């Protein structure tokens, strides 16, 4: 500041002392935070939060920061966060802002007053003493209105009766009173959801009783559903003529059909040929959502990255402390994902648990005579003869290939989620591992001295209550097993080399891929031709 003052024109010199005092005051205000941000290593979240609050109080000593609906909600939330922050792990100061933003994003602030002069959204208690021209009674489902009687973990019903406390069913009587009061308004609209999270709901007992009374007086209960707005809404999308459509069955010409596929696409081909058609013939790709949850993708990337690095570094022999080495590698890999600190804070314990299991599994596996040959190894196999459409190429990337004690090869697939069911693997609906074995037997993986397959298996690494599990594919003869998988691939390619063979959508509903993997179901108009229940999810 002194140097800058010396360089300024004389007319600014009288203000230099004021500016210097202001900067010193600001530095004093932010001192608690700057000292923590200057520290090397991790700092407790509680200390960062306390320093942040002290700065906020210093900058706003009159308390206006905590006024209003948002200020009061913020004060209550920060008080509760301070009470629980001592249990949180230490974080780097640069991560504090992202973690705090994540916590704040889970909170909602609704103004207590002034939402709309002619509209009020009220609970049962608030609406008891009010009268309105139009009343909409919502949530008329059993368990919502009336709410289910809560189970008291401390006092049974006889104990409540002896203590002179009301029974849990008393709230049902009050709910009935509230319903009658609302139902007596000049104009009433009764609403409920027919489905919640895809599951059918049960109408409220008030609606059921009302339908019973209407039936007793000879009135059709369907008159309750004769809502003009619902009819108008349906009329907007009602076509003049309904033209039922059959299951899509495109038949592209042979030259447009794919001749190179990854091994993971063969499962899609077996379960949902239309998805393969959309991906590799129409060249359509699903866009990532705007706010994609990175948890599953990040978990798989992290695990494969750490294990690949560990096997490449310690392929010849294990270190004296494999658990410590793996944990250090995991921590180093986690540090590269600073853009998701809140997620990493919660995911690090799971990663440590699965790495601890992997260290023990690796010691046992190598103790039996196995030794790593390659990790993240790409391979390919071309079938050149006997196919009507010409040569077909299968590609794959094996997570890991080892050499067993007897000289045969083992292919290991790391799964950070669920492994496929063994009955689907044996039936050919999840053929990734058998086909990787066939590719190895054909010499498709470079650097493998032997083409004999002695092991195919999944190593499931979740980090949950069961952090890891080995799931081998058991068979009497791996040679015959991979030969059967190869013949199954030939039959599949030959069948679709016929231009008249269609790419059906979900030909086997019982073997359909999970809904999360059906990226083209809207394009295939699945809900238009599949058997569905009537009026799904429409409120009356």
Secondary structure by P-SEA (a helix, b strand, c coil): caaaaaacccccccaaaaaaaaaaaaaaaaaaaaaaaaccccccaaaaaaaaaaaaaaacccccccccaaaaaaaaaaaaaaaaccccccccccaaaaaaaaaaaabbbbbcccccccccccccccccccccccccccccccccccccccccccccaaaaaaacccccaaaaaaaaaaaaaaaaccbbbbbbbcccccbbbbccaaaaaaaaaaaaaccccccccccaaaaaaaaaacccbbbbbccbbbbcccccccccccccaaaaaaccaaaaaaacccbbbbbccccccaaaaaaaaaaaaaaaaaaaaccccccccaaaaaaaaaaaaaaaacccaaaaaaaaaaaaaaaaaaaaaaaaaaaaccccccccccccccccccccccbbbbbbbbcccccccccbbbbbbbbccccccaaaaaaccccaaaaaaaaaaacccccccccccccccccccccccccbbbbccccccaaaaaaaaaaaaaaaaaaacccccccccccccccccccccccccccccccccccccccccccc
